[in-house]
């Protein structure tokens, strides 16, 4: 049984509009200038980058609580690349985690564990290359 279900409806694809079923997120979409579009609106890669960063940071905090670590704060910057893949496309991801309250080795172990439980990481494992980096302070 699902713990939570999100639903979104999009019309117009990359040059359209999307809304969640609860009406809390309404977003216009546009092809980025780098891909020959007009830019000026959100694109799917940006939405994925925000979703993954938020989910991954939550996974870091979850593991820290579970392991009773002295994590004072955390942040994640995600970089999502749209890459060519034969006739189609694929994604590449880099996650840069920043932690406060842990030494570098503990922070690296924490991020490694978070990568094992994060739903986004699990959804794309084996299909998308994810580069992890950690900066402890």
C-alpha positions in Angstrom: 0.0 0.0 0.0 1.3 3.4 -1.0 2.4 5.8 1.8 1.6 8.8 -0.4 0.5 9.3 -4.0 1.2 12.4 -6.1 -0.6 13.1 -9.4 0.1 15.7 -12.0 -1.4 16.5 -15.4 0.5 18.1 -18.2 -0.7 19.4 -21.6 1.6 20.6 -24.3 4.7 18.6 -23.2 7.9 20.7 -22.8 6.0 23.8 -24.2 2.9 23.4 -22.0 1.5 23.6 -18.6 1.4 21.2 -15.6 -0.7 21.1 -12.5 -0.8 18.7 -9.5 -4.2 17.2 -8.7 -4.4 19.2 -5.4 -3.7 22.5 -7.2 -0.7 23.4 -5.1 1.7 23.3 -8.0 0.9 25.0 -11.3 3.8 25.5 -13.7 4.2 26.7 -17.2 6.8 24.8 -19.2 9.2 25.9 -21.9 12.1 24.4 -23.9 15.3 26.0 -22.6 17.2 28.4 -24.8 20.1 26.0 -24.8 17.9 23.5 -26.6 16.6 26.0 -29.1 13.5 27.0 -27.2 12.4 30.4 -25.9 13.3 29.7 -22.3 11.5 31.9 -19.7 9.7 29.0 -18.0 10.5 25.8 -16.1 11.6 22.6 -17.8 11.4 18.9 -16.7 15.1 18.7 -15.9 14.7 21.6 -13.4 11.7 20.0 -11.8 13.6 16.7 -11.5 16.6 18.5 -10.0 14.5 20.2 -7.3 12.6 17.0 -6.5 15.8 14.9 -6.3 17.6 17.4 -4.2 14.7 17.7 -1.7 14.2 14.0 -1.5 17.9 13.3 -1.1 18.4 15.9 1.7 15.4 14.3 3.5 17.1 10.9 3.2 20.3 12.4 4.7 18.3 13.7 7.6 16.4 10.5 8.0 19.5 8.4 8.2 21.2 10.8 10.6 18.2 10.6 12.9 18.1 6.8 12.7 21.9 6.6 13.4 21.7 9.3 16.1 24.3 11.4 14.4 25.1 14.9 15.4 24.0 16.4 12.1 23.4 20.1 12.7 22.3 21.0 9.1 22.4 19.7 5.5 21.9 21.0 2.0 22.0 19.4 -1.4 22.7 20.9 -4.8 21.6 18.7 -7.7 22.8 19.1 -11.2 20.8 17.3 -13.9 22.2 17.0 -17.4 20.2 16.1 -20.5 22.5 13.9 -22.6 22.3 12.4 -26.0 21.7 8.6 -26.1 21.8 7.3 -29.6 18.5 8.5 -31.2 17.2 9.6 -27.9 18.2 11.1 -24.6 19.3 10.2 -21.1 20.0 12.0 -17.8 23.1 12.4 -15.8 23.0 13.6 -12.2 25.5 15.0 -9.7 24.5 15.5 -6.1 26.6 17.7 -4.0 25.8 17.4 -0.3 26.9 19.8 2.4 26.7 18.8 6.1 27.4 20.6 9.3 28.3 18.9 12.6 30.1 15.9 11.1 33.6 15.2 10.1 34.3 14.4 6.4 34.4 10.6 6.9 31.1 10.5 8.8 29.5 12.8 6.3 30.6 10.6 3.4 29.2 7.5 5.1 26.0 9.3 5.8 25.5 10.4 2.2 26.4 6.9 1.0 23.6 5.4 3.2 21.2 8.1 2.1 21.8 7.1 -1.5 20.8 3.6 -0.6 17.3 4.6 0.7 16.4 7.7 -1.2 13.3 6.9 -3.5 14.8 9.0 -6.3 18.1 7.2 -6.1 16.3 3.8 -6.0 14.1 4.7 -9.0 17.0 5.6 -11.3 19.7 3.2 -10.0 21.2 1.3 -12.9 19.7 3.7 -15.5 21.2 7.1 -14.6 24.8 7.7 -13.5 24.8 9.7 -10.2 28.0 11.3 -9.0 28.0 12.0 -5.3 30.2 14.6 -3.5 30.2 15.6 0.1 31.5 18.7 1.9 31.5 18.5 5.7 31.8 21.5 7.9 
